[in-house]
Amino acid sequence: MDPLLQFQHIIESDPLIDEVGFVHPTQFATLAEDSTGDAAISVGTTFWCKDHKLGVSTQAVLPLYNAAKRAFIAAMEEYKRLGDDGLESEVMKHSGALLLLSSDFGTAWNSRKLVVSKKQQLSMYMGELLLAALVLSCSPKNDQAWSHRKLVVSKKQQLSMYMGELLLAALVLSCSPKSDQAWSHRRWVIKSITGKCSALQEILGKESELVEKIAERSKMNYRAWNHRCWLVSYMTREQVLSLSQSTYNFLHADCDELGFPYLSQYNFQSILQRLILRILKDSKLENASPGYSVEVSEVWKEELDWNEMLIKHYIGREALWLHRRFLSLCWMKQFATNLHDVSCHSELKISTSNSFNSFIDNELHLLNSCSTVPDNDFEDFQAQATYSATYILWLMKQIPEVWFEFQEKLTIGNLKTMLSKVCPERSFLWDSLID
């Protein structure tokens, strides 16, 4: 029998095939031995099928592809010329075989879209989803297969289909956890069911758990963490606060285990920054409870303390000082506004004022502890002193009313003198900024 016909016959005889792979001819003997006595289909060293898994010899792929391409083009030309609906089955059969062998054949995908758009039958939609899943089993990053699934699901817009898409994407991520296409597909599903699904918050919770499970196996998977940050725009404020705490604990534990340079390389601080910004945004809403504001303040304090610990442990890391600027700016925008709010309760103003003074004292103490350069040959200490001084200089520019208070409390002497000492090549810059 013609190899292409054999290939198509095997696919049609087992509609539950869920995986296609390409196997070297030398492996067929081993597969045959393992399947002795079982209901397996084996055609020499060309095809093998068992338990809904189909293996195709790598030597047969190119001849099969050429044959499937010729058959598909001939069927498509005949279909366009005659417009006979009876030829649609031929187009679908040959295009399906062709896509399993070469998933990037755009014309084959377009021909299937044309037929599906005309028929609009549920059975045909389900067949398209099965074909796309088969293609993704061997090409999980194939954009056209993911796009085809979106088209089919969008036509029916059934909740069960959307849930099926989440299951498929999770299966793909279990084998290819850094697949941009799979993560993007999950976001598309969530956008599509928002406002239509009563269990959305439960789904979002499971999404967050999926990210954590994948991150436990691959902590460098920034795509997964980015997906988790994206989820916050659809979560309730309680979910966001809980998510930020679990993310905080997870990342901080990894930093203790693997060191800050590991986390900094993949910009994990930006993840925490995005979560903090969302939390601060929620705390400004009119219906935000006082207890929520207290929890927000605690999250900020914990992050600030952890940042200070890292600064003292990992000397001369500029990224840590930049992250501290972000935290300080958040504090000034969120909490210090109470000092100037005439409608704010007097007790809250007093509490905020005390927190403000404590914050300033703590930052000056950090500057004093980081400004010592014990060894001029060790550049990290010089960098640490420069970063600490420029951070305080930046802070004073943000809060000009405390300039003189800063100067009075400095135990290291004049800020300008210190900057000129540790970084003399920028003395003109220090003169222009401080004077």
C-alpha positions as CSV (number, residue, x, y, z in Angstrom):
1,M,0.0,0.0,0.0
2,D,1.1,3.5,-0.7
3,P,2.8,5.0,2.4
4,L,0.6,8.1,2.4
5,L,-2.5,6.0,2.3
6,Q,-1.1,3.9,5.1
7,F,-0.4,7.0,7.1
8,Q,-3.9,8.4,6.6
9,H,-5.5,5.0,7.3
10,I,-3.8,4.7,10.7
11,I,-4.9,8.2,11.6
12,E,-8.5,7.5,10.6
13,S,-8.6,4.1,12.3
14,D,-7.6,5.6,15.7
15,P,-9.4,8.9,16.2
16,L,-8.1,9.1,19.7
17,I,-4.4,9.5,18.7
18,D,-3.1,12.2,21.0
19,E,0.6,12.3,20.1
20,V,2.7,12.0,17.0
21,G,6.5,11.6,17.0
22,F,9.2,11.0,14.6
23,V,11.3,7.9,15.4
24,H,14.7,6.7,14.0
25,P,14.4,3.4,12.0
26,T,16.7,1.6,14.5
27,Q,14.2,2.2,17.3
28,F,11.4,0.3,15.6
29,A,12.8,-3.1,16.7
30,T,12.7,-2.1,20.3
31,L,9.2,-0.7,20.0
32,A,8.0,-4.0,18.4
33,E,9.5,-6.0,21.2
34,D,7.9,-3.9,23.9
35,S,4.5,-4.2,22.2
36,T,4.5,-8.0,21.7
37,G,1.1,-9.4,22.3
38,D,-0.5,-5.9,22.6
39,A,-2.9,-4.2,20.2
40,A,-0.2,-2.4,18.4
41,I,0.0,-1.4,14.7
42,S,3.4,-1.8,13.2
43,V,4.2,-1.4,9.5
44,G,7.8,-2.4,9.0
45,T,10.1,0.4,10.0
46,T,7.8,3.1,8.7
47,F,4.9,3.4,11.2
48,W,4.1,2.2,14.7
49,C,1.0,2.9,16.7
50,K,0.0,1.9,20.2
51,D,-2.0,3.4,23.1
52,H,-3.0,6.2,20.8
53,K,0.6,7.2,20.2
54,L,1.8,7.3,16.6
55,G,5.5,7.0,15.6
56,V,6.7,7.8,12.0
57,S,10.1,6.9,10.7
58,T,12.4,9.8,10.2
59,Q,13.4,8.3,6.9
60,A,9.8,8.4,5.7
61,V,9.0,12.0,6.6
62,L,10.3,13.6,3.5
63,P,8.8,11.2,1.0
64,L,5.5,11.4,2.9
65,Y,5.6,15.2,3.0
66,N,6.2,15.4,-0.8
67,A,3.3,13.0,-1.5
68,A,0.9,14.7,0.9
69,K,1.8,18.1,-0.5
70,R,1.1,17.0,-4.1
71,A,-2.2,15.3,-3.0
72,F,-3.3,18.4,-1.1
73,I,-2.5,20.9,-3.9
74,A,-4.3,18.7,-6.4
75,A,-7.4,18.4,-4.1
76,M,-7.4,22.1,-3.4
77,E,-7.2,23.1,-7.1
78,E,-10.0,20.7,-7.9
79,Y,-12.1,22.1,-5.1
80,K,-11.6,25.7,-6.2
81,R,-12.3,24.8,-9.8
82,L,-15.5,22.8,-9.3
83,G,-16.7,24.2,-6.0
84,D,-18.0,20.8,-5.1
85,D,-18.7,20.2,-1.4
86,G,-18.0,16.6,-1.9
87,L,-14.3,17.5,-2.4
88,E,-14.1,19.1,1.0
89,S,-13.3,15.8,2.7
90,E,-10.4,15.3,0.3
91,V,-9.0,18.7,1.2
92,M,-9.4,18.1,4.9
93,K,-7.8,14.6,4.7
94,H,-4.7,15.6,2.7
95,S,-4.2,19.0,4.6
96,G,-4.4,17.1,7.9
97,A,-1.7,14.6,6.9
98,L,0.4,17.4,5.5
99,L,0.2,19.5,8.7
100,L,1.2,16.5,10.9
101,L,4.3,16.3,8.8
102,S,5.0,20.0,8.4
103,S,3.0,22.2,10.8
104,D,4.2,25.5,9.2
105,F,2.4,24.9,5.9
106,G,0.2,28.1,6.1
107,T,-1.8,27.3,2.9
108,A,-3.0,24.0,4.5
109,W,-4.2,25.8,7.7
110,N,-6.0,28.4,5.6
111,S,-7.8,25.8,3.5
112,R,-9.1,24.2,6.7
113,K,-10.3,27.5,8.0
114,L,-12.2,28.0,4.7
115,V,-14.0,24.7,5.0
116,V,-14.7,25.1,8.7
117,S,-16.2,28.6,8.2
118,K,-18.6,27.2,5.6
119,K,-19.8,24.1,7.5
120,Q,-19.9,25.4,11.1
121,Q,-20.6,21.9,12.5
122,L,-19.7,21.0,16.0
123,S,-18.2,17.6,14.9
124,M,-16.0,19.5,12.5
125,Y,-14.9,21.9,15.2
126,M,-14.0,19.1,17.5
127,G,-12.0,17.5,14.7
128,E,-10.0,20.7,14.2
129,L,-9.2,20.9,17.9
130,L,-8.0,17.3,17.8
131,L,-5.8,18.0,14.8
132,A,-4.3,21.1,16.3
133,A,-3.6,19.2,19.6
134,L,-1.8,16.6,17.5
135,V,0.3,19.2,15.8
136,L,1.2,20.7,19.1
137,S,2.3,17.4,20.5
138,C,5.3,17.5,18.2
139,S,5.5,21.3,17.7
140,P,4.4,23.0,20.9
141,K,5.6,26.4,19.8
142,N,3.7,26.4,16.5
143,D,1.9,29.8,16.3
144,Q,-0.5,28.7,13.5
145,A,-1.8,25.7,15.5
146,W,-2.5,27.9,18.5
147,S,-4.2,30.5,16.3
148,H,-6.3,27.8,14.6
149,R,-7.6,26.7,18.0
150,K,-8.5,30.2,18.9
151,L,-10.5,30.5,15.7
152,V,-12.4,27.3,16.4
153,V,-13.2,28.0,20.0
154,S,-14.2,31.6,19.3
155,K,-16.8,30.4,16.8
156,K,-18.6,28.3,19.5
157,Q,-17.7,30.2,22.6
158,Q,-18.6,27.4,24.9
159,L,-17.2,27.5,28.4
160,S,-16.3,23.8,28.2
161,M,-14.1,24.5,25.2
162,Y,-12.3,27.3,27.0
163,M,-11.6,25.0,29.9
164,G,-10.3,22.4,27.5
165,E,-7.9,25.0,26.2
166,L,-6.5,25.6,29.7
167,L,-6.0,21.8,30.1
168,L,-4.2,21.6,26.8
169,A,-2.0,24.6,27.5
170,A,-1.1,23.1,30.9
171,L,-0.2,19.8,29.2
172,V,2.1,21.7,26.8
173,L,3.7,23.6,29.6
174,S,4.4,20.4,31.5
175,C,6.8,19.5,28.7
176,S,7.7,22.9,27.5
177,P,7.4,25.3,30.5
178,K,8.9,28.3,28.6
179,S,6.5,28.2,25.7
180,D,5.5,31.8,25.0
181,Q,2.6,30.5,22.9
182,A,1.1,28.4,25.7
183,W,1.3,31.2,28.3
184,S,-0.2,33.6,25.8
185,H,-3.0,31.2,25.0
186,R,-3.9,30.9,28.7
187,R,-4.1,34.7,28.9
188,W,-6.4,34.7,25.8
189,V,-8.7,32.2,27.5
190,I,-8.9,34.2,30.7
191,K,-9.7,37.4,28.8
192,S,-12.4,35.5,26.8
193,I,-14.2,34.1,29.8
194,T,-14.0,37.3,32.0
195,G,-17.5,38.4,32.7
196,K,-19.0,35.1,31.4
197,C,-17.8,32.7,34.0
198,S,-18.9,32.7,37.7
199,A,-15.9,30.6,38.7
200,L,-13.3,33.1,37.3
201,Q,-11.7,33.8,40.7
202,E,-11.3,30.1,41.3
203,I,-9.7,29.7,37.9
204,L,-7.3,32.6,38.7
205,G,-6.3,30.9,41.9
206,K,-5.5,27.7,40.0
207,E,-3.5,29.7,37.5
208,S,-1.4,31.2,40.3
209,E,-0.8,27.7,41.7
210,L,0.2,26.4,38.2
211,V,2.9,29.2,38.0
212,E,4.3,28.3,41.4
213,K,4.5,24.6,40.5
214,I,6.3,25.3,37.3
215,A,8.6,27.8,39.1
216,E,9.5,25.2,41.6
217,R,11.0,23.1,38.8
218,S,12.4,26.0,36.8
219,K,13.0,29.1,38.9
220,M,14.5,31.0,36.0
221,N,11.2,30.8,34.1
222,Y,10.5,34.5,33.8
223,R,7.6,33.8,31.5
224,A,5.7,32.0,34.3
225,W,6.3,34.9,36.8
226,N,5.3,37.4,34.2
227,H,2.0,35.5,33.7
228,R,1.4,35.6,37.4
229,C,1.9,39.3,37.5
230,W,-0.5,39.7,34.6
231,L,-3.2,37.8,36.6
232,V,-3.4,40.6,39.2
233,S,-5.5,42.8,37.0
234,Y,-8.3,40.3,37.1
235,M,-8.0,39.4,40.8
236,T,-9.7,40.7,43.9
237,R,-7.6,42.9,46.2
238,E,-7.6,40.1,48.8
239,Q,-6.2,37.7,46.2
240,V,-3.6,40.2,45.1
241,L,-2.4,40.7,48.7
242,S,-2.2,37.0,49.3
243,L,-0.4,36.5,45.9
244,S,2.1,39.2,46.7
245,Q,2.9,37.6,50.1
246,S,3.4,34.1,48.6
247,T,5.5,35.5,45.8
248,Y,7.5,37.5,48.3
249,N,8.2,34.4,50.4
250,F,9.0,32.3,47.4
251,L,11.5,34.7,45.8
252,H,13.1,35.6,49.1
253,A,13.6,32.0,50.0
254,D,15.3,31.4,46.6
255,C,17.4,34.4,47.1
256,D,18.6,33.0,50.5
257,E,19.4,29.7,48.8
258,L,20.8,30.9,45.5
259,G,22.0,34.4,46.1
260,F,20.9,37.8,44.9
261,P,22.9,37.7,41.6
262,Y,20.9,34.7,40.5
263,L,17.6,36.5,41.0
264,S,18.9,39.8,39.7
265,Q,19.9,38.3,36.4
266,Y,16.3,37.5,35.6
267,N,14.9,40.8,37.0
268,F,12.7,39.2,39.6
269,Q,12.6,42.6,41.5
270,S,10.4,43.9,38.7
271,I,7.9,41.2,39.6
272,L,7.6,42.5,43.2
273,Q,7.4,46.1,41.9
274,R,4.5,45.3,39.7
275,L,2.7,43.6,42.6
276,I,3.4,46.4,45.0
277,L,2.1,49.0,42.5
278,R,-1.2,47.1,42.1
279,I,-1.6,46.8,45.9
280,L,-1.0,50.5,46.4
281,K,-3.5,51.3,43.7
282,D,-6.2,49.2,45.4
283,S,-5.4,50.8,48.8
284,K,-6.4,54.2,47.4
285,L,-9.9,53.1,46.5
286,E,-12.7,54.6,48.5
287,N,-14.0,51.3,49.7
288,A,-10.6,50.0,50.9
289,S,-10.8,49.0,54.5
290,P,-8.5,50.5,57.2
291,G,-7.2,46.9,57.8
292,Y,-6.2,46.6,54.2
293,S,-4.1,49.8,54.4
294,V,-2.3,48.4,57.4
295,E,-1.5,45.2,55.6
296,V,-0.2,47.2,52.6
297,S,2.1,49.2,55.0
298,E,3.4,45.9,56.4
299,V,4.2,44.5,52.9
300,W,6.1,47.7,52.1
301,K,8.1,47.6,55.4
302,E,9.0,43.9,54.9
303,E,10.2,44.6,51.4
304,L,12.2,47.6,52.6
305,D,13.8,45.6,55.4
306,W,14.6,42.7,53.1
307,N,16.2,45.1,50.6
308,E,18.4,46.6,53.4
309,M,19.6,43.2,54.4
310,L,20.5,42.4,50.8
311,I,22.3,45.7,50.4
312,K,24.5,45.0,53.4
313,H,25.1,41.4,52.3
314,Y,25.7,41.9,48.6
315,I,28.0,44.9,48.5
316,G,28.1,47.2,45.5
317,R,24.9,45.9,43.7
318,E,23.4,48.9,41.9
319,A,20.1,47.1,41.2
320,L,19.4,46.9,44.9
321,W,19.8,50.6,45.4
322,L,17.5,51.3,42.4
323,H,14.9,49.0,43.9
324,R,15.2,50.9,47.1
325,R,14.5,54.1,45.2
326,F,11.3,52.5,43.9
327,L,10.2,51.5,47.4
328,S,11.0,55.0,48.8
329,L,9.0,56.7,46.0
330,C,6.1,54.4,46.7
331,W,6.2,55.4,50.4
332,M,6.3,59.1,49.6
333,K,3.4,58.9,47.2
334,Q,1.3,56.6,49.3
335,F,1.8,57.3,52.9
336,A,3.4,60.7,53.2
337,T,0.3,62.3,51.4
338,N,-1.5,62.0,54.7
339,L,0.7,64.8,56.1
340,H,-0.7,67.3,53.6
341,D,-4.3,66.0,53.6
342,V,-6.5,68.5,55.5
343,S,-9.3,65.9,55.7
344,C,-7.0,63.3,57.3
345,H,-7.6,62.4,60.9
346,S,-5.1,64.1,63.3
347,E,-4.1,60.8,64.9
348,L,-3.3,59.4,61.4
349,K,-1.3,62.5,60.7
350,I,0.7,62.0,63.9
351,S,1.3,58.3,63.1
352,T,2.4,59.1,59.5
353,S,4.7,61.9,60.8
354,N,6.3,59.5,63.2
355,S,6.7,56.9,60.4
356,F,8.2,59.6,58.2
357,N,10.8,60.6,60.8
358,S,11.6,56.9,61.4
359,F,12.1,56.3,57.7
360,I,14.4,59.3,57.4
361,D,16.5,58.2,60.4
362,N,16.7,54.7,59.0
363,E,17.9,55.8,55.6
364,L,20.6,58.0,57.2
365,H,21.7,55.1,59.3
366,L,22.0,53.0,56.2
367,L,24.1,55.7,54.5
368,N,26.4,55.9,57.5
369,S,26.9,52.1,57.6
370,C,27.5,51.8,53.8
371,S,29.9,54.8,53.4
372,T,33.0,53.2,54.9
373,V,35.6,52.1,52.4
374,P,38.0,49.8,54.2
375,D,40.1,48.9,51.2
376,N,40.6,51.3,48.3
377,D,41.6,48.4,46.1
378,F,38.3,46.7,46.5
379,E,36.0,48.4,44.1
380,D,32.8,47.0,45.5
381,F,33.1,49.0,48.7
382,Q,33.7,52.2,46.6
383,A,30.7,51.4,44.5
384,Q,28.6,50.8,47.7
385,A,29.6,54.2,49.1
386,T,28.8,55.9,45.8
387,Y,25.4,54.2,45.5
388,S,24.5,55.0,49.1
389,A,25.5,58.7,48.8
390,T,23.7,59.2,45.4
391,Y,20.6,57.5,46.9
392,I,20.5,60.0,49.7
393,L,21.1,62.8,47.3
394,W,18.2,61.5,45.2
395,L,16.0,61.2,48.3
396,M,16.8,64.8,49.3
397,K,15.8,66.0,45.9
398,Q,12.5,64.2,46.3
399,I,11.9,65.8,49.8
400,P,13.7,69.2,49.6
401,E,12.1,70.3,52.9
402,V,14.3,67.9,54.9
403,W,17.6,68.9,53.3
404,F,18.9,70.7,56.4
405,E,17.7,67.9,58.6
406,F,19.7,65.4,56.5
407,Q,22.8,67.6,56.7
408,E,22.6,67.9,60.5
409,K,22.2,64.2,61.1
410,L,25.0,63.0,58.8
411,T,27.8,61.5,60.9
412,I,30.1,61.0,57.9
413,G,30.7,64.6,57.3
414,N,29.8,66.6,54.2
415,L,28.0,64.6,51.5
416,K,29.7,66.5,48.7
417,T,33.1,65.7,50.2
418,M,32.3,62.0,50.5
419,L,31.1,61.8,46.9
420,S,34.2,63.6,45.6
421,K,36.4,61.2,47.6
422,V,34.9,57.9,46.4
423,C,34.1,59.1,42.9
424,P,36.4,62.0,42.0
425,E,35.9,61.7,38.3
426,R,32.4,63.0,38.7
427,S,33.2,66.0,40.9
428,F,31.6,68.5,38.5
429,L,28.4,66.5,38.6
430,W,28.4,66.5,42.4
431,D,29.0,70.3,42.5
432,S,26.1,71.0,40.2
433,L,23.7,68.7,42.1
434,I,24.5,69.7,45.6
435,D,25.3,73.4,45.4
